[in-house]
Amino acid sequence: RFRAIFLTSTTTIVGLMPILLETSLQAQILIPLVASLSFGLLSASVIVLFVLPAIYAILDDLGVSTLSEEVE
């Protein structure tokens, strides 16, 4: 799942970069939208790929998680 999430997020962010870096007057309306979309996707990807699994690992170490009970 890491590779799929990483690749789709990366290609979307890289695909939005030309609009984000555009200096023409017509693109000035789209730049705030593209910036919020890019940085929101980047932060959501970091949370899903790194923070959430870390929280699950911490909860499992503390014995609070119900994941290990379902497997046994």
Backbone hydrogen bonds, N-H to C=O, Kabsch-Sander energy under -0.5 kcal/mol:
donor,donor_aa,acceptor,acceptor_aa,energy
5,I,1,R,-2.4
6,F,2,F,-2.8
7,L,3,R,-2.7
8,T,4,A,-2.2
9,S,5,I,-2.2
10,T,6,F,-2.5
11,T,7,L,-2.6
12,T,8,T,-1.8
13,I,9,S,-2.4
14,V,10,T,-2.8
15,G,11,T,-2.0
16,L,12,T,-1.4
17,M,13,I,-0.8
17,M,14,V,-0.5
20,L,16,L,-2.0
21,L,17,M,-2.4
22,E,19,I,-0.7
28,Q,25,L,-0.8
29,I,26,Q,-0.6
31,I,27,A,-1.5
34,V,30,L,-2.7
35,A,31,I,-2.6
36,S,32,P,-2.2
37,L,33,L,-2.1
38,S,34,V,-2.7
39,F,35,A,-2.5
40,G,36,S,-1.9
41,L,37,L,-2.2
42,L,38,S,-2.3
43,S,39,F,-2.4
44,A,40,G,-2.3
45,S,41,L,-2.1
46,V,42,L,-2.0
47,I,43,S,-2.2
48,V,44,A,-2.5
49,L,45,S,-2.6
50,F,46,V,-2.2
51,V,46,V,-1.3
52,L,47,I,-2.8
54,A,50,F,-1.3
55,I,51,V,-2.4
56,Y,52,L,-2.2
57,A,53,P,-2.1
58,I,54,A,-2.3
59,L,55,I,-2.6
60,D,56,Y,-2.1
61,D,57,A,-2.1
62,L,58,I,-1.9
63,G,59,L,-0.7
64,V,59,L,-2.1
65,S,59,L,-1.3
70,E,66,T,-1.3
71,V,67,L,-1.2
72,E,68,S,-1.4
